[in-house]
Amino acid sequence: MTRKQKKLLCRILSAVVLLIAALLCDRYLGERLNAVQLLCLYLPAYFAAGFDVLKRALKNILGGQIFDENFLMALATIGALAIGFLPEGEPELAEAVLVMIFYQIGELFQSIAVGKSRRSIAALMDIRPDTARVLRDGAEFEVSPDTVAVGELISVRPGERIPLDGTVTEGCSDLNTVALTGEALPRTVKVGDAAISGATNLFGALVIRVEKLYRDSTVARILALVENAAAKKAKTEKFITRFARYYTPFVVISALLVALLPPLFSGTFAASFPMWLARALTFLVISCPCALVISVPLSFFGGIGGASRHGILIKGSMHLEQLAKARTVVFDKTGTLTKGTFTVTGICPVSGTAEDLLLLAAAAEQRSNHPIARALLAAANAPLPKVKEIRELAGRGVMAQVNGQEIAVGNGALMHDVGAAHAASQESGTLVHVAQNGTYLGYIAIADTLKPTARDAILALRDTGVANTVMLTGDRAAAAHAVARELGITSWHADLLPTDKVAKIEHLLAASHRGTVAFAGDGINDAPVLSRADVGIAMGALGSDAAIEAADVVLMDDDPQKIATAIKAARRTLRIVRQNIVLTLGVKVSVLLCSALGLLGTWQMPIAIFADVGVLVLAILNAMRTLKAARICN
Amino acid sequence: MKKVFQLIDLDCAHCAARMEEGIRKLAGVTDVSVNFLTQKLTLEADDEVFEKVLRQAVKICRKIEPDCTVVIQ
């Protein structure tokens, strides 16, 4: 408890003691006291409980704030104290004090609950490094991470968090990246590997050469992202703020009407006014919309915080809302569903052995940096023959002299150029043809490998109710078809240029009447598509600025299963938001109706107070469940 | 210029929304957000009038929630 909360607690307790004393006096002496003396009996307890409310109310009226909860509470309780002075009025002195005490207990609970939830959200995002140990002139200095320049060396001891992005120059260790990616398995790093800020060094001492300023480092970017998420408000949130603006005046005006209209029409104004006034006062007690105004953003923030724990960064509650409504998920193929690294899947020589064909192709391609060349070299994995006169032909392949023979390695167009006839093939994947001195030798099939979780990712999406999964790719139709069939994707479009992908997304957006369209890509050359879709999901974005910029949701690791997890977490958050809205409004409206009809009897004031603060505490507790959203869906 | 200030004892979410609304109407303010959860006031205003806008913003906060203080280093 903070000092402010302790002070409030003391005041509540003393008010309770004073109230009990007043009740006892009332019981034994009450017969002999007049209305003013009775009032004086209860006033000490009333002031002990509510003097600050009265003070604030006065201050706010002078400042021109009328519909302020302090003012309304003051009005409601003063009205209750005054009611005994009216002819025919039942004194409600104890009730007035009780209402003030309950109100303060509610305030105390609210303050504790909000403080607690705020702290647990903050703890979730506690990846901020406080200091960096920088090595300058052979000595170690502990400095603030934002004063370290690019190129400096920092030391990270076991158990410490890496403060800045960089490369390991000394030592080896395992890094725990759970706070960044949600992946519990440690990542092994050695000299030359990238070290990501925010990760915890598990056992070995490391020296890291800093490659990014603190503000550009992963940890700073993640923190900024999550903290700014609250600014991008969801529709529900905006609705609540607007609603709150009209709710209080509406309730206060209804209170006025309840107090005046029925007595006016009853014909006996003086006799019925005190009863209706008492009912009207209960209206004032429930006129603060705070439960809604707190619990809705708190739920969204909790949902975003909980998801971030699993390496799912959602850039605003707006996107959470869109994500929850996703009915179509569109995937980019390469790098999203597949690893983006090519491997040799088949060798088909016309004559000779497969090994010889692979060796020839690898030899000709050995200077190339193309992913296909790297796949060939990795597959050959043997000493290569001597090569001369390598010529790279853009969009076709490579020509080279291997062992004195003219070797051509490339696509069908190159084979046509060198006059090597070849038969069409049904093989999926990319085909690399090989010809020697114009004679066709055979082909090598190369394909991207699927991510091991890709199939489960599509299945999980289907289970969540995403009926439509679409794959877009710049690859050939045969390759796209093979992947789509293997994964169970509903439809696919191949041979697309980046601009075609935007057109396809627009087409899908126009076609989806129910729900939203999400696009998942690896952020490389699909930034326009990411920003065009209702929800852009960037994958494996650790370190990629463009993707973090363009996307609405960022998956820190490249596991496509996280898409379904994110959708589930979003839906759960929205469910909790809806529960809170229904709970608070439902209770308030029913208490308003019941007290207008006089169904609550003498307890109407305390019940109204519960409807106000009790519901608020319940709503906050419910909102805190969003923090666990992602854990439960996994 | 854009600056972030810590708020202490901001206890009411509705008040945070009203502070934001009030500050937004000040002349020279380009963007403002009062974040109830992180207890932060982010104020973006024209450089020439920033100090003046900040003073007015602090006044608004105090008027809406008297217990709440804006930390200015």
Interface residues (C-beta under 8 A of the other chain):
Chain A: K4 R56 K59 N60 G63 Q65 E69 E107 Q110 S111 V114 R118 I121 A122 E227 A230 A231 T241 A244 C288 P289 C290 V293 I294 P297 L298 F301
Chain B: D9 D11 C12 A13 H14 A17 S33 N35 F36 L37 T38 Q39 K40 T42 K63 I64 P66 D67
